Amino acid sequence: MTIFERFSASLHGDEPVALVTRLDDDLPGAKLLVDRHGRLGDLGSPRLNATVEAEARALLTFGQTALRTFGENGEPIPLGREARVFIQSFAPKPDMYIFGAIDFSRTMARIGKYLGYRVTVVDARPVFATARRIPDADKVVVAWPDEFLRNARVDARTTIIVLTHDQKFDIPLLLVALGTDAGYIGAMGSRRTHAARVEELRAAGIGDPDLARISAPIGLDIGARTPEETALSIASEIVALRSGRGGGRLRDSASPVHPQTSHATR
C-alpha cells in the first residue's frame, strides 16, 4: 500500500493520521505517514524518521499541525545541516464518554463540547438517558456502561468520566476502562466510596499502577459545589493532565504559561 492509499484509508476510517513533508533542499517533498499502524515512507535517515514520528504522534494527540526543524539525523537541535518538516495532523474529535445521566452529566457534556470532544452519555436507565435531559451531548445511549465501553472506540485521547456512583455499575465499568488506552479515567465519589472501589478492584486482580490511573475523587480541588463548578473542576483536571501540569496557581509556578509540545526547535 502506498502512502496516499494508506492516508486515504485512514481518513475514510475516521482514524488519526499525520502526513509529514520534508521542505529543505536535501530531499524536498519526501513524505512520511504516521498512523496507528506505525509509519510509512522515508525522510532520509532512520533516525530522522524515528524522531519525526515521535513528534508527529505528540502533535496528533492534540490534533495540531506545525513546522519543525531537526538535525539531518534527527537531532533535536540542529548543529549543522537542517531537516525542515511540515507535520499535518488529521484527527477526528477525541471522545468523551460520560457514564451516568445525572445533573452533573448535563453540565459536563456542555463543557466537554467546548473543549472539542465528541460527547457520549451512557446510562442503563431509559427514563434518565434522554436527549431532552442532556441536550448538549452528541449522543445519549441507553446501555449497561461496561457493555457499551467494551465495544466503544477508545484511544489515548479518550476521556472516561464515571458519574454513576453505584458499585454495581462502577466496578465492571472501571475494569473495562483500565483495560483500554484511555488518557483520562475519572470517577465521582467520596474518598470512602473510592476506597471501597479500590478494595473491590484489588480483589479483581487490579494492581497499583492501574489503580493510579483512576482520578478519584474526580477533579481539581477548587471547592466545587454546584454541577457547573464540578464540571469546571473535572475539565480543569483533564486539561492539566493532558498538558503535564499540576493544576496549581500560575502565579506560584515558574513554568511557562503555555506548554510546549516538544523540545524541537521551531
Phi and psi restraints in degrees (value plus and minus 20) as a CYANA .aco file:
   2 THR   PHI     -97.0   -57.0
   2 THR   PSI     148.0   188.0
   3 ILE   PHI     -77.2   -37.2
   3 ILE   PSI     -66.5   -26.5
   4 PHE   PHI     -93.8   -53.8
   4 PHE   PSI     -48.5    -8.5
   5 GLU   PHI     -86.7   -46.7
   5 GLU   PSI     -63.1   -23.1
   6 ARG   PHI     -90.0   -50.0
   6 ARG   PSI     -57.1   -17.1
   7 PHE   PHI     -80.4   -40.4
   7 PHE   PSI     -66.9   -26.9
   8 SER   PHI     -82.2   -42.2
   8 SER   PSI     -60.5   -20.5
   9 ALA   PHI     -84.6   -44.6
   9 ALA   PSI     -59.1   -19.1
  10 SER   PHI     -85.2   -45.2
  10 SER   PSI     -63.3   -23.3
  11 LEU   PHI     -82.9   -42.9
  11 LEU   PSI     -64.9   -24.9
  12 HIS   PHI     -88.7   -48.7
  12 HIS   PSI     -47.3    -7.3
  13 GLY   PHI    -107.3   -67.3
  13 GLY   PSI     -16.2    23.8
  14 ASP   PHI      38.1    78.1
  14 ASP   PSI      20.5    60.5
  15 GLU   PHI    -130.9   -90.9
  15 GLU   PSI     124.5   164.5
  16 PRO   PHI     -81.2   -41.2
  16 PRO   PSI     116.0   156.0
  17 VAL   PHI    -171.5  -131.5
  17 VAL   PSI     123.2   163.2
  18 ALA   PHI    -140.9  -100.9
  18 ALA   PSI     116.1   156.1
  19 LEU   PHI    -135.1   -95.1
  19 LEU   PSI     101.7   141.7
  20 VAL   PHI    -129.0   -89.0
  20 VAL   PSI     113.3   153.3
  21 THR   PHI    -144.0  -104.0
  21 THR   PSI     108.3   148.3
  22 ARG   PHI    -101.2   -61.2
  22 ARG   PSI     116.0   156.0
  23 LEU   PHI    -133.7   -93.7
  23 LEU   PSI     -35.6     4.4
  24 ASP   PHI     -96.4   -56.4
  24 ASP   PSI     156.8   196.8
  25 ASP   PHI     -95.8   -55.8
  25 ASP   PSI     -37.7     2.3
  26 ASP   PHI     -87.5   -47.5
  26 ASP   PSI     -71.4   -31.4
  27 LEU   PHI    -157.0  -117.0
  27 LEU   PSI      43.9    83.9
  28 PRO   PHI     -82.7   -42.7
  28 PRO   PSI     112.2   152.2
  29 GLY   PHI      69.6   109.6
  29 GLY   PSI     -27.2    12.8
  30 ALA   PHI     -79.4   -39.4
  30 ALA   PSI     122.1   162.1
  31 LYS   PHI    -139.8   -99.8
  31 LYS   PSI     130.5   170.5
  32 LEU   PHI    -161.5  -121.5
  32 LEU   PSI     110.1   150.1
  33 LEU   PHI    -128.8   -88.8
  33 LEU   PSI     115.8   155.8
  34 VAL   PHI    -145.4  -105.4
  34 VAL   PSI     102.6   142.6
  35 ASP   PHI    -164.9  -124.9
  35 ASP   PSI    -189.1  -149.1
  36 ARG   PHI     -87.3   -47.3
  36 ARG   PSI     -37.4     2.6
  37 HIS   PHI    -105.2   -65.2
  37 HIS   PSI     -35.1     4.9
  38 GLY   PHI     113.3   153.3
  38 GLY   PSI    -160.3  -120.3
  39 ARG   PHI    -150.3  -110.3
  39 ARG   PSI     135.2   175.2
  40 LEU   PHI    -161.7  -121.7
  40 LEU   PSI     111.8   151.8
  41 GLY   PHI      97.4   137.4
  41 GLY   PSI    -194.6  -154.6
  42 ASP   PHI    -173.6  -133.6
  42 ASP   PSI     106.2   146.2
  43 LEU   PHI    -119.9   -79.9
  43 LEU   PSI     -21.1    18.9
  44 GLY   PHI     113.9   153.9
  44 GLY   PSI     -48.8    -8.8
  45 SER   PHI    -175.0  -135.0
  45 SER   PSI     130.3   170.3
  46 PRO   PHI     -79.0   -39.0
  46 PRO   PSI     -60.5   -20.5
  47 ARG   PHI     -88.7   -48.7
  47 ARG   PSI     -58.0   -18.0
  48 LEU   PHI     -85.1   -45.1
  48 LEU   PSI     -62.1   -22.1
  49 ASN   PHI     -77.7   -37.7
  49 ASN   PSI     -64.5   -24.5
  50 ALA   PHI     -86.8   -46.8
  50 ALA   PSI     -61.6   -21.6
  51 THR   PHI     -85.2   -45.2
  51 THR   PSI     -64.8   -24.8
  52 VAL   PHI     -88.1   -48.1
  52 VAL   PSI     -56.5   -16.5
  53 GLU   PHI     -79.3   -39.3
  53 GLU   PSI     -65.6   -25.6
  54 ALA   PHI     -81.5   -41.5
  54 ALA   PSI     -61.9   -21.9
  55 GLU   PHI     -86.9   -46.9
  55 GLU   PSI     -60.2   -20.2
  56 ALA   PHI     -82.9   -42.9
  56 ALA   PSI     -59.3   -19.3
  57 ARG   PHI     -87.1   -47.1
  57 ARG   PSI     -57.4   -17.4
  58 ALA   PHI     -83.7   -43.7
  58 ALA   PSI     -63.1   -23.1
  59 LEU   PHI     -88.2   -48.2
  59 LEU   PSI     -57.5   -17.5
  60 LEU   PHI     -85.2   -45.2
  60 LEU   PSI     -50.8   -10.8
  61 THR   PHI     -75.9   -35.9
  61 THR   PSI     -55.4   -15.4
  62 PHE   PHI    -128.1   -88.1
  62 PHE   PSI     -12.8    27.2
  63 GLY   PHI      45.7    85.7
  63 GLY   PSI      13.6    53.6
  64 GLN   PHI    -119.9   -79.9
  64 GLN   PSI     129.9   169.9
  65 THR   PHI    -138.4   -98.4
  65 THR   PSI     118.4   158.4
  66 ALA   PHI    -178.1  -138.1
  66 ALA   PSI     139.3   179.3
  67 LEU   PHI    -117.3   -77.3
  67 LEU   PSI     111.3   151.3
  68 ARG   PHI    -150.1  -110.1
  68 ARG   PSI     130.3   170.3
  69 THR   PHI    -146.1  -106.1
  69 THR   PSI     109.2   149.2
  70 PHE   PHI    -148.4  -108.4
  70 PHE   PSI     153.3   193.3
  71 GLY   PHI     -92.7   -52.7
  71 GLY   PSI     144.1   184.1
  72 GLU   PHI     -83.0   -43.0
  72 GLU   PSI     -39.4     0.6
  73 ASN   PHI    -132.4   -92.4
  73 ASN   PSI       4.6    44.6
  74 GLY   PHI      70.5   110.5
  74 GLY   PSI     -13.0    27.0
  75 GLU   PHI     -82.2   -42.2
  75 GLU   PSI     116.5   156.5
  76 PRO   PHI     -85.0   -45.0
  76 PRO   PSI     -49.7    -9.7
  77 ILE   PHI    -139.7   -99.7
  77 ILE   PSI      86.9   126.9
  78 PRO   PHI     -86.8   -46.8
  78 PRO   PSI     106.2   146.2
  79 LEU   PHI    -124.1   -84.1
  79 LEU   PSI     -35.0     5.0
  80 GLY   PHI    -154.3  -114.3
  80 GLY   PSI    -137.1   -97.1
  81 ARG   PHI     -90.2   -50.2
  81 ARG   PSI     122.9   162.9
  82 GLU   PHI    -126.3   -86.3
  82 GLU   PSI     129.7   169.7
  83 ALA   PHI    -138.0   -98.0
  83 ALA   PSI      90.7   130.7
  84 ARG   PHI    -119.5   -79.5
  84 ARG   PSI     111.5   151.5
  85 VAL   PHI    -152.1  -112.1
  85 VAL   PSI     127.1   167.1
  86 PHE   PHI    -130.0   -90.0
  86 PHE   PSI      99.5   139.5
  87 ILE   PHI    -126.9   -86.9
  87 ILE   PSI      94.5   134.5
  88 GLN   PHI    -123.4   -83.4
  88 GLN   PSI     103.4   143.4
  89 SER   PHI    -119.2   -79.2
  89 SER   PSI     113.6   153.6
  90 PHE   PHI    -144.7  -104.7
  90 PHE   PSI      81.6   121.6
  91 ALA   PHI    -154.9  -114.9
  91 ALA   PSI     113.4   153.4
  92 PRO   PHI     -87.7   -47.7
  92 PRO   PSI     145.0   185.0
  93 LYS   PHI     -78.4   -38.4
  93 LYS   PSI     120.2   160.2
  94 PRO   PHI     -89.1   -49.1
  94 PRO   PSI     135.9   175.9
  95 ASP   PHI    -113.8   -73.8
  95 ASP   PSI     117.3   157.3
  96 MET   PHI    -137.2   -97.2
  96 MET   PSI      98.0   138.0
  97 TYR   PHI    -125.6   -85.6
  97 TYR   PSI     100.0   140.0
  98 ILE   PHI    -129.7   -89.7
  98 ILE   PSI     101.5   141.5
  99 PHE   PHI    -127.3   -87.3
  99 PHE   PSI      99.1   139.1
 100 GLY   PHI      92.3   132.3
 100 GLY   PSI      89.8   129.8
 101 ALA   PHI    -110.8   -70.8
 101 ALA   PSI      57.3    97.3
 102 ILE   PHI    -137.3   -97.3
 102 ILE   PSI    -197.9  -157.9
 103 ASP   PHI     -78.3   -38.3
 103 ASP   PSI     -58.7   -18.7
 104 PHE   PHI     -83.2   -43.2
 104 PHE   PSI     -50.8   -10.8
 105 SER   PHI     -85.4   -45.4
 105 SER   PSI     -55.5   -15.5
 106 ARG   PHI     -82.0   -42.0
 106 ARG   PSI     -66.8   -26.8
 107 THR   PHI     -95.1   -55.1
 107 THR   PSI     -52.3   -12.3
 108 MET   PHI     -86.9   -46.9
 108 MET   PSI     -58.8   -18.8
 109 ALA   PHI     -82.7   -42.7
 109 ALA   PSI     -59.9   -19.9
 110 ARG   PHI     -84.3   -44.3
 110 ARG   PSI     -67.5   -27.5
 111 ILE   PHI     -92.8   -52.8
 111 ILE   PSI     -49.4    -9.4
 112 GLY   PHI     -82.2   -42.2
 112 GLY   PSI     -59.3   -19.3
 113 LYS   PHI     -84.1   -44.1
 113 LYS   PSI     -61.6   -21.6
 114 TYR   PHI     -80.9   -40.9
 114 TYR   PSI     -53.5   -13.5
 115 LEU   PHI     -99.6   -59.6
 115 LEU   PSI     -24.5    15.5
 116 GLY   PHI      75.6   115.6
 116 GLY   PSI      -6.2    33.8
 117 TYR   PHI    -107.8   -67.8
 117 TYR   PSI     134.2   174.2
 118 ARG   PHI    -111.0   -71.0
 118 ARG   PSI      92.4   132.4
 119 VAL   PHI    -120.4   -80.4
 119 VAL   PSI     107.4   147.4
 120 THR   PHI    -142.8  -102.8
 120 THR   PSI     108.6   148.6
 121 VAL   PHI    -127.6   -87.6
 121 VAL   PSI     111.6   151.6
 122 VAL   PHI    -145.9  -105.9
 122 VAL   PSI     113.7   153.7
 123 ASP   PHI    -173.3  -133.3
 123 ASP   PSI     123.0   163.0
 124 ALA   PHI     -99.4   -59.4
 124 ALA   PSI     -28.6    11.4
 125 ARG   PHI    -120.5   -80.5
 125 ARG   PSI      89.2   129.2
 126 PRO   PHI     -80.9   -40.9
 126 PRO   PSI     -47.5    -7.5
 127 VAL   PHI     -89.3   -49.3
 127 VAL   PSI     -45.8    -5.8
 128 PHE   PHI    -117.8   -77.8
 128 PHE   PSI     -53.8   -13.8
 129 ALA   PHI    -104.7   -64.7
 129 ALA   PSI      59.2    99.2
 130 THR   PHI    -152.6  -112.6
 130 THR   PSI     128.5   168.5
 131 ALA   PHI     -85.3   -45.3
 131 ALA   PSI     -46.3    -6.3
 132 ARG   PHI     -86.5   -46.5
 132 ARG   PSI     -58.4   -18.4
 133 ARG   PHI     -95.6   -55.6
 133 ARG   PSI     -51.3   -11.3
 134 ILE   PHI    -149.2  -109.2
 134 ILE   PSI      54.2    94.2
 135 PRO   PHI     -89.7   -49.7
 135 PRO   PSI     -40.3    -0.3
 136 ASP   PHI    -104.6   -64.6
 136 ASP   PSI     -31.5     8.5
 137 ALA   PHI     -90.4   -50.4
 137 ALA   PSI     123.7   163.7
 138 ASP   PHI     -88.6   -48.6
 138 ASP   PSI     -51.3   -11.3
 139 LYS   PHI    -172.1  -132.1
 139 LYS   PSI     119.9   159.9
 140 VAL   PHI    -140.4  -100.4
 140 VAL   PSI     104.0   144.0
 141 VAL   PHI    -140.6  -100.6
 141 VAL   PSI     113.8   153.8
 142 VAL   PHI    -114.4   -74.4
 142 VAL   PSI      90.4   130.4
 143 ALA   PHI    -188.6  -148.6
 143 ALA   PSI     137.8   177.8
 144 TRP   PHI     -88.3   -48.3
 144 TRP   PSI     110.8   150.8
 145 PRO   PHI     -73.7   -33.7
 145 PRO   PSI     -67.8   -27.8
 146 ASP   PHI     -86.7   -46.7
 146 ASP   PSI     -56.2   -16.2
 147 GLU   PHI     -87.3   -47.3
 147 GLU   PSI     -60.1   -20.1
 148 PHE   PHI     -82.9   -42.9
 148 PHE   PSI     -69.8   -29.8
 149 LEU   PHI     -85.2   -45.2
 149 LEU   PSI     -51.1   -11.1
 150 ARG   PHI     -80.8   -40.8
 150 ARG   PSI     -47.3    -7.3
 151 ASN   PHI    -130.9   -90.9
 151 ASN   PSI     -13.7    26.3
 152 ALA   PHI    -107.3   -67.3
 152 ALA   PSI     138.6   178.6
 153 ARG   PHI     -98.6   -58.6
 153 ARG   PSI     103.2   143.2
 154 VAL   PHI    -155.9  -115.9
 154 VAL   PSI     110.9   150.9
 155 ASP   PHI    -159.2  -119.2
 155 ASP   PSI    -189.9  -149.9
 156 ALA   PHI     -86.1   -46.1
 156 ALA   PSI     -36.2     3.8
 157 ARG   PHI    -111.9   -71.9
 157 ARG   PSI     -24.5    15.5
 158 THR   PHI     -96.0   -56.0
 158 THR   PSI     119.9   159.9
 159 THR   PHI    -132.9   -92.9
 159 THR   PSI     108.4   148.4
 160 ILE   PHI    -136.7   -96.7
 160 ILE   PSI     101.0   141.0
 161 ILE   PHI    -140.9  -100.9
 161 ILE   PSI      97.2   137.2
 162 VAL   PHI    -122.6   -82.6
 162 VAL   PSI      87.9   127.9
 163 LEU   PHI    -134.5   -94.5
 163 LEU   PSI     -11.0    29.0
 164 THR   PHI     -85.7   -45.7
 164 THR   PSI     -56.2   -16.2
 165 HIS   PHI      38.2    78.2
 165 HIS   PSI      17.8    57.8
 166 ASP   PHI    -166.4  -126.4
 166 ASP   PSI     100.0   140.0
 167 GLN   PHI     -77.5   -37.5
 167 GLN   PSI     -53.9   -13.9
 168 LYS   PHI     -86.5   -46.5
 168 LYS   PSI     -44.3    -4.3
 169 PHE   PHI    -113.1   -73.1
 169 PHE   PSI     -64.2   -24.2
 170 ASP   PHI     -82.0   -42.0
 170 ASP   PSI     -68.1   -28.1
 171 ILE   PHI     -85.3   -45.3
 171 ILE   PSI     -72.6   -32.6
 172 PRO   PHI     -78.8   -38.8
 172 PRO   PSI     -57.5   -17.5
 173 LEU   PHI     -86.6   -46.6
 173 LEU   PSI     -66.4   -26.4
 174 LEU   PHI     -86.4   -46.4
 174 LEU   PSI     -53.2   -13.2
 175 LEU   PHI     -81.5   -41.5
 175 LEU   PSI     -61.3   -21.3
 176 VAL   PHI     -90.2   -50.2
 176 VAL   PSI     -64.2   -24.2
 177 ALA   PHI     -79.1   -39.1
 177 ALA   PSI     -60.6   -20.6
 178 LEU   PHI     -91.5   -51.5
 178 LEU   PSI     -32.7     7.3
 179 GLY   PHI    -110.9   -70.9
 179 GLY   PSI     -15.6    24.4
 180 THR   PHI    -127.6   -87.6
 180 THR   PSI     157.2   197.2
 181 ASP   PHI    -115.1   -75.1
 181 ASP   PSI      -4.3    35.7
 182 ALA   PHI     -71.0   -31.0
 182 ALA   PSI     115.4   155.4
 183 GLY   PHI     -96.5   -56.5
 183 GLY   PSI     -41.5    -1.5
 184 TYR   PHI    -163.9  -123.9
 184 TYR   PSI     109.6   149.6
 185 ILE   PHI    -150.1  -110.1
 185 ILE   PSI      94.3   134.3
 186 GLY   PHI    -144.1  -104.1
 186 GLY   PSI     125.7   165.7
 187 ALA   PHI    -154.7  -114.7
 187 ALA   PSI     109.8   149.8
 188 MET   PHI     -97.6   -57.6
 188 MET   PSI     130.6   170.6
 189 GLY   PHI     121.7   161.7
 189 GLY   PSI     142.6   182.6
 190 SER   PHI     -92.4   -52.4
 190 SER   PSI     151.2   191.2
 191 ARG   PHI     -82.2   -42.2
 191 ARG   PSI     -57.0   -17.0
 192 ARG   PHI     -85.5   -45.5
 192 ARG   PSI     -62.6   -22.6
 193 THR   PHI     -80.9   -40.9
 193 THR   PSI     -64.0   -24.0
 194 HIS   PHI     -90.1   -50.1
 194 HIS   PSI     -54.3   -14.3
 195 ALA   PHI     -80.6   -40.6
 195 ALA   PSI     -59.2   -19.2
 196 ALA   PHI     -86.5   -46.5
 196 ALA   PSI     -58.5   -18.5
 197 ARG   PHI     -80.0   -40.0
 197 ARG   PSI     -66.9   -26.9
 198 VAL   PHI     -78.8   -38.8
 198 VAL   PSI     -62.3   -22.3
 199 GLU   PHI     -81.1   -41.1
 199 GLU   PSI     -62.8   -22.8
 200 GLU   PHI     -87.5   -47.5
 200 GLU   PSI     -58.8   -18.8
 201 LEU   PHI     -87.6   -47.6
 201 LEU   PSI     -59.2   -19.2
 202 ARG   PHI     -80.6   -40.6
 202 ARG   PSI     -62.9   -22.9
 203 ALA   PHI     -82.6   -42.6
 203 ALA   PSI     -45.9    -5.9
 204 ALA   PHI    -106.7   -66.7
 204 ALA   PSI     -17.8    22.2
 205 GLY   PHI      79.1   119.1
 205 GLY   PSI     -10.4    29.6
 206 ILE   PHI    -102.4   -62.4
 206 ILE   PSI     110.0   150.0
 207 GLY   PHI    -113.0   -73.0
 207 GLY   PSI     154.5   194.5
 208 ASP   PHI     -79.1   -39.1
 208 ASP   PSI     -61.5   -21.5
 209 PRO   PHI     -79.3   -39.3
 209 PRO   PSI     -59.6   -19.6
 210 ASP   PHI     -94.1   -54.1
 210 ASP   PSI     -58.7   -18.7
 211 LEU   PHI     -81.3   -41.3
 211 LEU   PSI     -52.9   -12.9
 212 ALA   PHI     -88.5   -48.5
 212 ALA   PSI     -35.3     4.7
 213 ARG   PHI     -93.9   -53.9
 213 ARG   PSI     -37.9     2.1
 214 ILE   PHI    -105.6   -65.6
 214 ILE   PSI     102.1   142.1
 215 SER   PHI    -106.7   -66.7
 215 SER   PSI      82.5   122.5
 216 ALA   PHI    -174.9  -134.9
 216 ALA   PSI     113.7   153.7
 217 PRO   PHI     -76.2   -36.2
 217 PRO   PSI     125.5   165.5
 218 ILE   PHI     -94.6   -54.6
 218 ILE   PSI     125.3   165.3
 219 GLY   PHI      74.9   114.9
 219 GLY   PSI     151.6   191.6
 220 LEU   PHI    -107.0   -67.0
 220 LEU   PSI     136.2   176.2
 221 ASP   PHI    -102.4   -62.4
 221 ASP   PSI      66.4   106.4
 222 ILE   PHI    -137.2   -97.2
 222 ILE   PSI     -10.2    29.8
 223 GLY   PHI      55.8    95.8
 223 GLY   PSI       8.8    48.8
 224 ALA   PHI     -85.5   -45.5
 224 ALA   PSI     119.5   159.5
 225 ARG   PHI    -147.5  -107.5
 225 ARG   PSI     -65.8   -25.8
 226 THR   PHI    -101.6   -61.6
 226 THR   PSI     144.3   184.3
 227 PRO   PHI     -76.7   -36.7
 227 PRO   PSI     -58.0   -18.0
 228 GLU   PHI     -86.5   -46.5
 228 GLU   PSI     -64.4   -24.4
 229 GLU   PHI     -86.4   -46.4
 229 GLU   PSI     -57.7   -17.7
 230 THR   PHI     -85.1   -45.1
 230 THR   PSI     -62.7   -22.7
 231 ALA   PHI     -81.7   -41.7
 231 ALA   PSI     -59.7   -19.7
 232 LEU   PHI     -83.8   -43.8
 232 LEU   PSI     -60.8   -20.8
 233 SER   PHI     -81.4   -41.4
 233 SER   PSI     -64.9   -24.9
 234 ILE   PHI     -86.8   -46.8
 234 ILE   PSI     -65.9   -25.9
 235 ALA   PHI     -81.3   -41.3
 235 ALA   PSI     -58.4   -18.4
 236 SER   PHI     -84.4   -44.4
 236 SER   PSI     -59.3   -19.3
 237 GLU   PHI     -85.8   -45.8
 237 GLU   PSI     -61.1   -21.1
 238 ILE   PHI     -80.0   -40.0
 238 ILE   PSI     -67.3   -27.3
 239 VAL   PHI     -85.8   -45.8
 239 VAL   PSI     -62.2   -22.2
 240 ALA   PHI     -82.1   -42.1
 240 ALA   PSI     -66.1   -26.1
 241 LEU   PHI     -86.8   -46.8
 241 LEU   PSI     -59.0   -19.0
 242 ARG   PHI     -82.3   -42.3
 242 ARG   PSI     -52.2   -12.2
 243 SER   PHI    -115.2   -75.2
 243 SER   PSI     -20.0    20.0
 244 GLY   PHI      52.0    92.0
 244 GLY   PSI      11.0    51.0
 245 ARG   PHI    -130.6   -90.6
 245 ARG   PSI     139.6   179.6
 246 GLY   PHI    -107.0   -67.0
 246 GLY   PSI     -35.4     4.6
 247 GLY   PHI      67.8   107.8
 247 GLY   PSI      -7.3    32.7
 248 GLY   PHI    -100.7   -60.7
 248 GLY   PSI    -195.5  -155.5
 249 ARG   PHI     -94.5   -54.5
 249 ARG   PSI     116.5   156.5
 250 LEU   PHI     -79.8   -39.8
 250 LEU   PSI     -55.5   -15.5
 251 ARG   PHI     -86.5   -46.5
 251 ARG   PSI     -40.5    -0.5
 252 ASP   PHI    -117.2   -77.2
 252 ASP   PSI     -14.1    25.9
 253 SER   PHI    -137.5   -97.5
 253 SER   PSI     127.0   167.0
 254 ALA   PHI    -118.1   -78.1
 254 ALA   PSI     -19.3    20.7
 255 SER   PHI     -92.6   -52.6
 255 SER   PSI     135.5   175.5
 256 PRO   PHI     -78.1   -38.1
 256 PRO   PSI     126.4   166.4
 257 VAL   PHI     -82.3   -42.3
 257 VAL   PSI     -62.9   -22.9
 258 HIS   PHI    -127.2   -87.2
 258 HIS   PSI      97.8   137.8
 259 PRO   PHI     -86.4   -46.4
 259 PRO   PSI     129.3   169.3
 260 GLN   PHI    -116.7   -76.7
 260 GLN   PSI     130.1   170.1
 261 THR   PHI    -100.3   -60.3
 261 THR   PSI     -39.6     0.4
 262 SER   PHI    -185.9  -145.9
 262 SER   PSI     159.0   199.0
 263 HIS   PHI    -117.8   -77.8
 263 HIS   PSI     -14.4    25.6
 264 ALA   PHI     -88.8   -48.8
 264 ALA   PSI     127.7   167.7
 265 THR   PHI     -93.5   -53.5
 265 THR   PSI     131.6   171.6
